[in-house]
Amino acid sequence: MKKQALVILFILSIIVLQAITEAQLKQKQNNRELIVGMGTAKTEAEADKLALDDLASQIIVEVKSSFVSIAKEDNAKVDEYCKSVIETFSDIKLTNAGKFVASTSTKEPKKVYRYITPEDRDRVFSERKNLIYSLVTEGEIALDDDNAVDAIRNYYWARMLLKTHPDKNSISYYFNGKERLLSNALKNEIENILKQIKIEIESVKDIEGSNCYEYILSATYKGIPADGLLIKYFDGKVWSDYERWASGKGYFSINKSMASTMDFIKLDIDCSFKQHGFSGEIAKTLNSMKPLKIANAGKRCFPAKKNPIAVKSAQSEVTYSPEIKSEQVKVLDIVINSVISKDIAKARRFFTAKGFKDFNALIGYGNAKIIPEKVTLKRLQVGDMSIIRSIPLKFDFTDSKESFTEKVNLVFDKDNMIEGITFSLSDTAINDIMSKKYGTKEEKALIVNFVEQYKTAYCLKDLDFIKDVFSDEALIIIGRIVQRKPDDYADKIYQQLGSEFIEYVRLHKGEYIERLETQFAQKDFINLHFSNNRIDRVTSKGRKVFGMQIGQYYYSSDYRDKGYLFLMFDLKNPDKPTIMVRSWQPEKSADGSITGVSNFEFE
């Protein structure tokens, strides 16, 4: 069965060469039976890519007249506009494209033809239309949950993809029971959401010894923190880079002399998310097409307090909830002060060896700096572990020009030693996990801690944790590739994925770890952002197995993508969680589903 499956996978993963001659190709092209692209280069691979690019251009030529009115909206010439559209399609896998190699001699340049039928051309645009609808639906779901940021991102991407579709001015959608043209509706929806986003200055601090005022701002949508907004500010001279605001909180500094001349602070919201959480088709569209002009993205904040509050340090802003033990409070004071003073060695005695290794990695992760925000730390008890949440930190990566805020947790063991560091999930994500009816309060706390450990391992490039947490028999799926260590148990799980996943190729866990090791070495930073989770409990003898589907936005110094993550994990031993299945897919399936518990059976 195993060999048979591999043969099927191999056969379906290649493009079958059709029995056709060069003369027949040209004849069918002249008869408009085929749309043909041709490429010539030194190698067959280079020629093939040129042929696919040329095929994409021929597809656009077939519908060029449809882009005349669309081009006028961007004040562009039709040919120039179509060239931009071609770039959004050029690297898309044309799965039904035939291939013909005209020259095979080693001394001649390679000539490759790629071809599709007019019906296949229509399918290409149909698939793009389906992607547009999928993004719009995702935006609606996010808005139903008052998740303004995800709604803006999905609506904007859908609107940009719409610019590349020949039926752009006729594609409609039902919003609130009323049919509306997407070309107008999406832009209006984005602007309406932005209008309801309120950004206010919470405090202005004059920290002793600093020549700048420290500003804390909050962004809310209908009173809910707008988690994940990308915002830049004007400091009186230049605009900053866009920063991601975790939990709707922003933090920045403005020179005191400059601040004294400013009546308000100018801010700008990035609706495109061009540099965050995507790859592939959407990336090419955002890079090739002219951006949208969106009203209400610019904001003005008027200082709530004319006289900044004088404080000695950020530490004075941190308080502790009553459930945190007094001995832990003493340790926390010293640890926080060590971050502020950038002298973490004086806090070493409060950490286990593993804990201090993580702490050191954290401080090295983007020049960590505590935000002088008024915050009350809380405790989450998970078995013998006390997790003190959530210390607000800002991270700046000079080489990548990236800045973002994160809340960080310290994990105390039963002896009140800090044994670990984790990046916190957003308050919205935590509340979502805790509100579901699938387990006890203690089990939900375990899941929160596990997901935060998982996120942190990738952010801090902790290969040791990743090696330990994945079962040797784990089924690991990345995009359309399955990676795993061969064994009968995983074979059985793999077969349950069904024909829809027939393109997947399976590799063992060791190769997955090797890939991660290479990726980690190449990246200045990695960050994960999760949203919209669903959790199911799996009935399995002798195990405490859960399945979690969650939207994942992955971005690093050299790569960005968005997609859907599925984790199936066993928490029977809380100190040693085990991942049995990890699946990531860039898009939902045609029926709107993603890999989940329903794809698997347990005895």
C-alpha positions as CSV (number, residue, x, y, z in Angstrom):
1,M,0.0,0.0,0.0
2,K,2.8,2.4,0.9
3,K,4.7,1.8,-2.4
4,Q,1.4,2.2,-4.4
5,A,0.6,5.5,-2.7
6,L,4.1,6.9,-3.4
7,V,3.7,5.9,-7.1
8,I,0.4,7.7,-7.3
9,L,1.8,10.8,-5.6
10,F,4.7,10.8,-8.1
11,I,2.5,10.4,-11.1
12,L,0.2,13.2,-10.0
13,S,3.0,15.6,-9.0
14,I,4.5,15.8,-12.6
15,I,2.9,17.4,-15.7
16,V,2.3,14.7,-18.2
17,L,3.8,15.4,-21.6
18,Q,1.1,15.2,-24.2
19,A,1.7,13.5,-27.5
20,I,1.8,16.6,-29.8
21,T,4.2,18.1,-32.3
22,E,5.4,21.7,-32.7
23,A,3.6,22.0,-35.9
24,Q,0.3,20.8,-34.3
25,L,0.8,23.2,-31.5
26,K,1.1,26.2,-33.8
27,Q,-1.9,25.0,-35.9
28,K,-4.1,24.6,-32.8
29,Q,-2.9,28.0,-31.6
30,N,-3.9,29.6,-35.0
31,N,-7.3,27.9,-34.7
32,R,-7.7,29.2,-31.2
33,E,-8.0,25.7,-29.8
34,L,-5.0,26.3,-27.5
35,I,-3.4,29.2,-25.8
36,V,0.4,28.8,-26.1
37,G,3.4,30.2,-24.4
38,M,7.0,29.6,-25.5
39,G,10.4,30.1,-23.8
40,T,14.0,29.6,-25.0
41,A,17.0,29.5,-22.7
42,K,20.2,27.6,-22.0
43,T,18.5,25.1,-19.6
44,E,15.1,23.4,-19.8
45,A,14.1,24.8,-16.4
46,E,14.8,28.4,-17.4
47,A,13.0,27.9,-20.7
48,D,10.0,26.3,-18.9
49,K,9.7,29.3,-16.6
50,L,9.8,31.7,-19.6
51,A,7.2,29.6,-21.3
52,L,4.9,29.8,-18.3
53,D,5.4,33.6,-18.1
54,D,4.6,33.9,-21.8
55,L,1.5,31.7,-21.3
56,A,0.3,34.0,-18.6
57,S,0.8,37.0,-20.9
58,Q,-1.2,35.2,-23.6
59,I,-4.0,34.5,-21.2
60,I,-4.2,38.2,-20.4
61,V,-4.1,39.1,-24.2
62,E,-7.3,37.0,-24.6
63,V,-9.2,39.3,-22.2
64,K,-7.2,42.5,-22.7
65,S,-10.3,44.5,-23.7
66,S,-11.9,43.7,-20.3
67,F,-9.1,45.7,-18.5
68,V,-9.6,49.0,-20.4
69,S,-12.0,50.5,-17.9
70,I,-10.1,49.1,-15.0
71,A,-6.8,50.6,-16.2
72,K,-8.5,54.0,-16.4
73,E,-9.3,53.9,-12.7
74,D,-5.6,53.7,-12.0
75,N,-4.7,56.3,-14.6
76,A,-2.7,53.7,-16.4
77,K,-2.3,52.7,-20.0
78,V,-4.0,49.4,-20.8
79,D,-0.8,47.7,-21.9
80,E,1.1,48.8,-18.8
81,Y,-1.9,47.7,-16.6
82,C,-2.0,44.3,-18.3
83,K,1.7,43.9,-17.8
84,S,1.1,44.4,-14.0
85,V,-1.7,41.8,-14.1
86,I,0.5,39.3,-15.9
87,E,3.0,39.6,-13.1
88,T,0.4,38.5,-10.6
89,F,-0.2,35.3,-12.6
90,S,3.3,34.5,-13.9
91,D,4.4,32.2,-11.2
92,I,1.1,30.6,-10.5
93,K,1.2,26.8,-11.1
94,L,-0.9,26.2,-14.2
95,T,-1.8,22.7,-13.2
96,N,-3.5,21.7,-16.5
97,A,-0.8,23.3,-18.7
98,G,0.6,20.8,-21.2
99,K,4.4,20.9,-21.9
100,F,6.3,20.3,-25.1
101,V,10.1,20.4,-25.4
102,A,10.9,21.3,-29.0
103,S,14.7,21.0,-28.7
104,T,16.5,18.3,-26.9
105,S,20.1,18.6,-28.3
106,T,22.7,19.5,-25.7
107,K,24.3,21.9,-28.1
108,E,21.1,23.9,-28.9
109,P,19.2,26.3,-26.6
110,K,16.2,24.7,-25.0
111,K,12.8,25.6,-26.4
112,V,9.8,24.8,-24.3
113,Y,6.1,25.3,-25.0
114,R,3.4,25.5,-22.4
115,Y,-0.3,25.4,-23.5
116,I,-3.8,25.3,-22.1
117,T,-7.3,25.3,-23.6
118,P,-9.7,28.3,-23.5
119,E,-11.6,26.3,-20.9
120,D,-8.5,26.1,-18.7
121,R,-8.0,29.8,-19.1
122,D,-11.5,30.4,-17.7
123,R,-10.6,28.1,-14.9
124,V,-7.6,30.2,-14.0
125,F,-9.8,33.3,-13.6
126,S,-12.5,31.2,-11.8
127,E,-10.0,30.1,-9.2
128,R,-8.9,33.7,-8.7
129,K,-12.6,34.7,-8.2
130,N,-13.0,31.9,-5.7
131,L,-9.9,33.2,-3.8
132,I,-11.5,36.7,-3.8
133,Y,-14.7,35.3,-2.3
134,S,-12.8,33.3,0.2
135,L,-11.0,36.4,1.5
136,V,-14.3,38.3,1.6
137,T,-15.8,35.5,3.7
138,E,-12.8,35.5,6.0
139,G,-13.3,39.3,6.5
140,E,-16.9,38.8,7.3
141,I,-16.1,36.1,9.9
142,A,-13.5,38.4,11.5
143,L,-15.9,41.3,11.6
144,D,-18.6,39.2,13.2
145,D,-16.0,38.6,16.0
146,D,-15.2,42.4,16.1
147,N,-11.8,41.5,14.8
148,A,-11.2,44.7,12.8
149,V,-7.6,44.0,11.8
150,D,-8.2,40.7,10.2
151,A,-11.3,42.1,8.4
152,I,-9.3,45.0,7.0
153,R,-6.5,42.8,5.8
154,N,-8.8,40.3,4.1
155,Y,-11.0,42.9,2.5
156,Y,-8.0,44.8,1.2
157,W,-6.4,41.7,-0.3
158,A,-9.7,40.7,-1.9
159,R,-10.0,44.2,-3.4
160,M,-6.5,44.1,-4.8
161,L,-7.0,40.7,-6.4
162,L,-10.2,42.0,-7.8
163,K,-8.1,44.5,-9.8
164,T,-6.6,41.6,-11.7
165,H,-9.9,40.0,-12.7
166,P,-11.4,40.8,-16.1
167,D,-14.9,40.8,-14.5
168,K,-13.9,43.2,-11.8
169,N,-16.7,45.7,-12.4
170,S,-19.4,43.0,-12.4
171,I,-18.5,40.7,-9.5
172,S,-20.9,41.1,-6.7
173,Y,-21.5,39.8,-3.2
174,Y,-24.2,39.9,-0.5
175,F,-23.3,42.1,2.4
176,N,-25.9,42.1,5.1
177,G,-28.5,40.6,2.8
178,K,-28.0,43.2,0.0
179,E,-26.1,42.5,-3.2
180,R,-23.4,45.0,-3.9
181,L,-20.6,45.3,-6.4
182,L,-17.3,44.2,-4.7
183,S,-15.3,47.0,-6.4
184,N,-17.2,49.6,-4.4
185,A,-18.3,47.6,-1.3
186,L,-14.9,46.4,-0.2
187,K,-13.3,49.8,-0.2
188,N,-16.4,51.2,1.6
189,E,-16.3,48.4,4.2
190,I,-12.6,49.1,4.9
191,E,-13.1,52.8,5.3
192,N,-16.1,52.2,7.6
193,I,-14.0,49.9,9.8
194,L,-11.2,52.5,10.0
195,K,-13.7,55.2,10.9
196,Q,-14.6,53.2,14.0
197,I,-11.0,52.6,15.1
198,K,-10.2,55.0,17.9
199,I,-6.5,55.7,18.7
200,E,-5.9,57.6,22.0
201,I,-2.9,58.6,24.0
202,E,-3.0,56.8,27.3
203,S,0.0,58.5,28.8
204,V,3.0,60.6,28.2
205,K,6.0,59.8,30.4
206,D,9.1,61.9,31.1
207,I,11.6,59.2,32.2
208,E,14.4,60.4,34.3
209,G,17.6,60.9,32.3
210,S,15.9,60.7,28.9
211,N,15.8,63.5,26.3
212,C,12.5,62.0,24.8
213,Y,9.0,61.7,26.0
214,E,7.6,58.1,26.0
215,Y,4.1,57.8,24.5
216,I,1.7,54.9,25.2
217,L,-1.2,54.7,22.8
218,S,-4.2,52.4,22.5
219,A,-6.2,51.4,19.5
220,T,-9.7,50.1,19.9
221,Y,-12.5,49.0,17.6
222,K,-15.9,49.2,19.3
223,G,-14.1,49.3,22.6
224,I,-12.1,46.1,21.9
225,P,-8.3,46.3,21.5
226,A,-7.4,46.3,17.8
227,D,-4.8,43.6,18.0
228,G,-2.2,43.5,15.2
229,L,-2.6,46.9,13.6
230,L,0.3,48.1,11.6
231,I,0.9,51.8,12.4
232,K,3.6,54.4,11.7
233,Y,3.9,57.8,13.3
234,F,5.5,61.2,12.5
235,D,8.0,62.5,15.0
236,G,8.1,66.0,13.7
237,K,10.8,65.3,11.2
238,V,10.3,61.9,9.6
239,W,7.9,59.0,9.5
240,S,8.7,55.9,11.4
241,D,8.5,52.4,9.9
242,Y,5.3,50.5,10.4
243,E,5.1,48.7,13.7
244,R,2.7,46.0,14.7
245,W,0.7,46.8,17.9
246,A,0.0,43.7,20.0
247,S,-3.2,43.9,21.9
248,G,-3.8,47.4,20.4
249,K,-1.0,49.0,22.3
250,G,1.7,51.2,20.7
251,Y,4.8,52.7,22.2
252,F,7.2,55.2,20.8
253,S,9.5,58.1,21.7
254,I,9.5,61.7,20.5
255,N,12.3,64.3,21.2
256,K,11.1,66.7,24.0
257,S,11.9,69.8,22.1
258,M,10.1,68.5,19.0
259,A,7.1,67.4,21.0
260,S,6.7,70.8,22.5
261,T,6.0,72.2,19.1
262,M,3.4,69.6,18.1
263,D,-0.3,70.2,18.5
264,F,-1.1,66.6,17.7
265,I,0.6,63.3,16.6
266,K,0.1,62.1,13.1
267,L,-0.4,58.3,12.6
268,D,-1.1,56.2,9.6
269,I,-2.6,52.7,9.4
270,D,-1.2,50.2,6.8
271,C,-4.3,48.5,5.4
272,S,-2.3,46.5,2.8
273,F,-0.2,44.3,5.2
274,K,2.2,44.2,2.3
275,Q,5.2,43.2,4.4
276,H,3.3,41.0,6.9
277,G,1.9,37.5,6.8
278,F,1.6,36.5,3.1
279,S,3.3,35.0,0.1
280,G,2.5,33.7,-3.3
281,E,-0.4,35.0,-5.3
282,I,-1.4,37.8,-2.9
283,A,2.2,38.9,-2.6
284,K,2.6,39.2,-6.3
285,T,-0.6,41.2,-6.6
286,L,0.4,43.7,-3.9
287,N,3.8,44.1,-5.4
288,S,2.6,44.6,-9.0
289,M,-0.6,46.6,-8.7
290,K,-1.0,50.2,-7.7
291,P,-2.1,50.4,-4.0
292,L,-5.6,51.6,-3.1
293,K,-6.2,55.0,-1.7
294,I,-8.1,54.4,1.6
295,A,-9.8,57.2,3.5
296,N,-9.7,57.2,7.3
297,A,-6.3,55.4,7.5
298,G,-4.7,58.6,8.7
299,K,-5.3,59.4,12.3
300,R,-4.5,62.4,14.6
301,C,-4.0,62.0,18.3
302,F,-4.2,65.1,20.6
303,P,-2.1,64.7,23.8
304,A,-4.5,63.9,26.6
305,K,-2.1,65.5,29.2
306,K,-0.2,68.7,28.5
307,N,2.2,68.0,31.3
308,P,4.0,64.6,31.0
309,I,4.2,62.5,34.1
310,A,7.7,62.3,35.5
311,V,8.8,58.8,36.4
312,K,12.2,57.2,37.3
313,S,11.8,54.0,35.2
314,A,9.5,51.7,33.5
315,Q,9.5,49.5,36.6
316,S,7.3,51.9,38.5
317,E,4.4,51.1,36.1
318,V,4.3,47.4,36.9
319,T,2.0,46.1,39.6
320,Y,1.0,42.6,40.6
321,S,-2.3,40.9,41.2
322,P,-3.0,39.5,44.7
323,E,-2.7,35.8,43.7
324,I,1.1,36.2,42.8
325,K,3.2,35.1,45.8
326,S,5.2,37.6,47.6
327,E,8.5,35.7,47.0
328,Q,7.7,35.7,43.3
329,V,7.0,39.5,43.4
330,K,10.5,40.0,44.8
331,V,12.0,38.0,41.9
332,L,9.9,39.7,39.3
333,D,11.1,43.1,40.5
334,I,14.7,42.1,40.1
335,V,14.2,40.4,36.7
336,I,12.3,43.4,35.3
337,N,14.9,45.8,36.6
338,S,17.6,43.7,35.0
339,V,15.9,44.1,31.6
340,I,15.6,47.9,32.1
341,S,19.2,48.2,33.1
342,K,20.3,45.7,30.4
343,D,22.2,43.8,33.1
344,I,20.5,40.4,33.1
345,A,23.4,38.6,34.9
346,K,22.2,40.0,38.2
347,A,19.0,38.0,37.8
348,R,20.7,34.7,36.9
349,R,20.2,33.1,40.4
350,F,16.5,33.1,39.9
351,F,16.5,31.0,36.8
352,T,17.1,27.4,36.0
353,A,19.8,26.8,33.4
354,K,17.2,26.2,30.7
355,G,15.2,29.2,31.9
356,F,18.2,31.6,31.7
357,K,19.1,30.3,28.3
358,D,15.6,31.3,27.1
359,F,15.8,34.6,29.0
360,N,19.1,35.4,27.3
361,A,17.7,34.5,23.9
362,L,14.7,36.7,24.6
363,I,16.8,39.8,25.4
364,G,18.8,39.2,22.3
365,Y,15.6,38.9,20.3
366,G,15.3,42.4,18.9
367,N,16.9,44.5,21.5
368,A,14.1,43.9,24.0
369,K,12.9,46.9,26.0
370,I,10.1,47.1,28.6
371,I,7.3,49.4,27.7
372,P,6.7,52.0,30.5
373,E,3.0,51.0,30.5
374,K,0.8,50.8,33.5
375,V,0.1,47.0,33.7
376,T,-0.9,44.6,36.4
377,L,0.7,41.2,36.0
378,K,-1.5,38.1,36.6
379,R,-0.9,34.5,37.3
380,L,-2.1,31.4,35.5
381,Q,-1.7,28.1,37.4
382,V,-0.9,25.1,35.2
383,G,-0.2,22.0,37.4
384,D,2.9,22.9,39.4
385,M,3.8,25.8,37.2
386,S,2.9,29.4,37.9
387,I,2.8,31.5,34.8
388,I,3.2,35.2,35.4
389,R,1.6,37.1,32.6
390,S,2.0,39.5,30.6
391,I,5.1,41.8,30.7
392,P,4.9,44.3,27.8
393,L,8.1,44.4,25.7
394,K,9.0,46.2,22.5
395,F,11.4,44.6,20.0
396,D,13.5,46.5,17.4
397,F,15.4,44.7,14.7
398,T,17.9,47.2,13.2
399,D,18.9,45.1,10.1
400,S,15.3,44.3,9.1
401,K,13.9,47.7,10.2
402,E,11.1,45.9,12.0
403,S,9.5,46.8,15.3
404,F,6.7,45.2,17.2
405,T,5.3,44.8,20.7
406,E,4.7,41.5,22.5
407,K,3.6,40.4,25.9
408,V,6.0,38.0,27.6
409,N,5.3,35.4,30.4
410,L,7.7,34.0,33.0
411,V,7.1,30.4,34.0
412,F,8.0,29.5,37.6
413,D,8.5,25.9,38.7
414,K,7.3,24.5,42.1
415,D,10.6,25.8,43.7
416,N,9.9,29.3,42.5
417,M,12.7,29.2,40.0
418,I,12.0,30.6,36.5
419,E,12.2,27.6,34.1
420,G,10.9,29.2,31.0
421,I,9.9,32.2,28.9
422,T,6.9,32.3,26.6
423,F,5.3,34.9,24.2
424,S,1.7,35.4,25.2
425,L,-1.2,34.9,23.0
426,S,-3.5,37.9,22.6
427,D,-6.2,38.5,25.2
428,T,-8.8,37.7,22.5
429,A,-7.2,34.4,21.6
430,I,-6.9,33.4,25.3
431,N,-10.5,34.3,26.0
432,D,-11.6,32.4,22.9
433,I,-9.8,29.2,24.1
434,M,-11.1,29.5,27.7
435,S,-14.7,30.1,26.6
436,K,-15.0,26.9,24.5
437,K,-16.9,23.8,25.8
438,Y,-14.4,21.0,25.2
439,G,-12.6,20.4,28.5
440,T,-12.1,21.5,32.1
441,K,-10.6,24.9,33.1
442,E,-7.3,23.2,34.0
443,E,-7.2,21.5,30.5
444,K,-7.8,24.8,28.8
445,A,-5.0,26.4,30.8
446,L,-2.8,23.6,29.6
447,I,-3.7,24.3,26.0
448,V,-3.0,28.1,26.4
449,N,0.4,27.3,27.9
450,F,1.2,24.7,25.2
451,V,0.3,27.0,22.3
452,E,2.4,29.8,23.8
453,Q,5.3,27.3,24.2
454,Y,4.9,26.4,20.5
455,K,4.8,30.0,19.4
456,T,7.9,30.9,21.5
457,A,9.9,27.9,20.2
458,Y,9.7,29.2,16.6
459,C,10.2,32.9,17.6
460,L,13.4,32.0,19.7
461,K,14.5,29.3,17.2
462,D,14.4,26.7,20.0
463,L,15.2,23.5,18.0
464,D,15.6,21.4,21.2
465,F,12.0,22.1,22.2
466,I,10.8,21.4,18.7
467,K,12.7,18.1,18.5
468,D,11.3,17.0,21.9
469,V,7.7,18.0,21.3
470,F,7.2,16.3,17.9
471,S,6.5,12.6,18.1
472,D,8.8,10.4,16.1
473,E,5.7,9.1,14.4
474,A,4.3,12.6,13.8
475,L,2.6,13.5,10.6
476,I,4.0,16.9,9.6
477,I,2.3,18.7,6.7
478,I,3.8,21.9,5.3
479,G,1.7,23.5,2.6
480,R,1.2,20.7,0.1
481,I,4.1,18.6,1.5
482,V,3.8,16.0,4.2
483,Q,6.9,15.3,6.2
484,R,7.2,12.4,8.6
485,K,9.2,9.4,9.7
486,P,7.8,6.3,8.0
487,D,5.8,3.9,10.2
488,D,2.6,1.9,10.0
489,Y,0.7,4.2,12.4
490,A,1.4,7.4,10.5
491,D,0.7,5.5,7.2
492,K,-2.8,4.8,8.6
493,I,-3.3,8.5,9.5
494,Y,-2.0,9.6,6.1
495,Q,-4.5,7.5,4.2
496,Q,-7.4,9.2,6.1
497,L,-6.6,12.5,4.5
498,G,-8.4,11.4,1.4
499,S,-7.9,12.1,-2.3
500,E,-8.0,15.8,-1.8
501,F,-4.5,15.6,-0.3
502,I,-3.1,13.2,-2.9
503,E,-0.4,15.8,-3.9
504,Y,1.3,15.6,-0.5
505,V,4.7,14.0,-0.3
506,R,5.9,12.4,3.0
507,L,9.3,12.9,4.6
508,H,10.5,12.0,8.1
509,K,10.8,14.2,11.1
510,G,14.6,14.4,10.9
511,E,14.4,16.2,7.5
512,Y,11.8,18.6,8.9
513,I,14.2,19.5,11.8
514,E,17.0,19.9,9.3
515,R,14.9,22.3,7.2
516,L,14.1,24.4,10.3
517,E,17.7,24.5,11.4
518,T,18.6,26.0,8.0
519,Q,15.8,28.4,8.0
520,F,16.5,29.6,11.6
521,A,20.2,30.3,10.7
522,Q,19.1,32.5,7.8
523,K,16.6,34.7,9.6
524,D,17.1,37.8,11.7
525,F,13.8,37.2,13.4
526,I,10.6,35.1,13.3
527,N,7.3,36.0,14.6
528,L,3.9,34.2,14.7
529,H,0.5,35.7,15.1
530,F,-2.6,33.5,15.7
531,S,-6.3,34.2,15.2
532,N,-9.7,32.5,14.9
533,N,-9.1,29.2,16.7
534,R,-11.3,26.1,17.0
535,I,-10.5,23.3,19.4
536,D,-11.9,19.7,19.5
537,R,-11.3,16.9,22.0
538,V,-10.3,13.6,20.5
539,T,-11.6,10.4,22.2
540,S,-8.6,8.1,22.5
541,K,-7.7,5.5,25.0
542,G,-5.0,6.5,27.5
543,R,-4.5,9.9,25.9
544,K,-5.6,13.5,26.4
545,V,-5.6,14.5,22.8
546,F,-6.9,17.8,21.4
547,G,-7.1,19.1,17.8
548,M,-6.7,22.8,17.2
549,Q,-7.3,24.7,14.0
550,I,-6.0,28.3,14.0
551,G,-5.2,31.1,11.6
552,Q,-1.4,31.6,11.4
553,Y,0.4,34.7,10.2
554,Y,4.1,33.9,9.9
555,Y,6.6,36.6,9.2
556,S,10.3,36.8,9.3
557,S,13.2,39.0,8.0
558,D,13.1,37.3,4.6
559,Y,9.8,35.4,4.3
560,R,6.1,36.1,5.0
561,D,3.0,33.9,4.6
562,K,-0.5,33.4,5.9
563,G,-2.4,30.2,6.2
564,Y,-4.2,27.7,8.5
565,L,-2.4,25.6,11.1
566,F,-3.8,22.4,12.5
567,L,-2.2,20.8,15.6
568,M,-3.2,17.5,17.1
569,F,-1.4,17.1,20.4
570,D,-1.5,14.9,23.5
571,L,-1.3,16.6,26.9
572,K,-1.6,13.5,29.1
573,N,1.9,14.4,30.5
574,P,1.7,18.2,30.9
575,D,5.5,18.4,31.3
576,K,6.1,16.6,28.0
577,P,3.4,17.5,25.5
578,T,3.5,15.6,22.2
579,I,2.5,16.8,18.8
580,M,1.1,14.0,16.7
581,V,0.0,15.9,13.6
582,R,1.0,19.3,12.4
583,S,-0.6,20.6,9.2
584,W,-0.2,24.0,7.5
585,Q,-2.1,25.0,4.3
586,P,-2.0,28.3,2.6
587,E,-5.7,28.3,1.7
588,K,-8.9,26.6,2.7
589,S,-10.2,23.7,0.7
590,A,-12.8,24.3,-2.0
591,D,-15.6,23.6,0.5
592,G,-14.2,26.1,3.0
593,S,-12.7,23.5,5.3
594,I,-9.2,23.0,6.6
595,T,-7.5,19.8,7.9
596,G,-8.9,19.0,11.3
597,V,-9.9,16.3,13.7
598,S,-12.6,15.0,11.3
599,N,-9.8,13.8,9.0
600,F,-8.6,11.3,11.5
601,E,-9.8,8.3,13.5
602,F,-8.5,6.9,16.7
603,E,-9.1,3.5,18.3
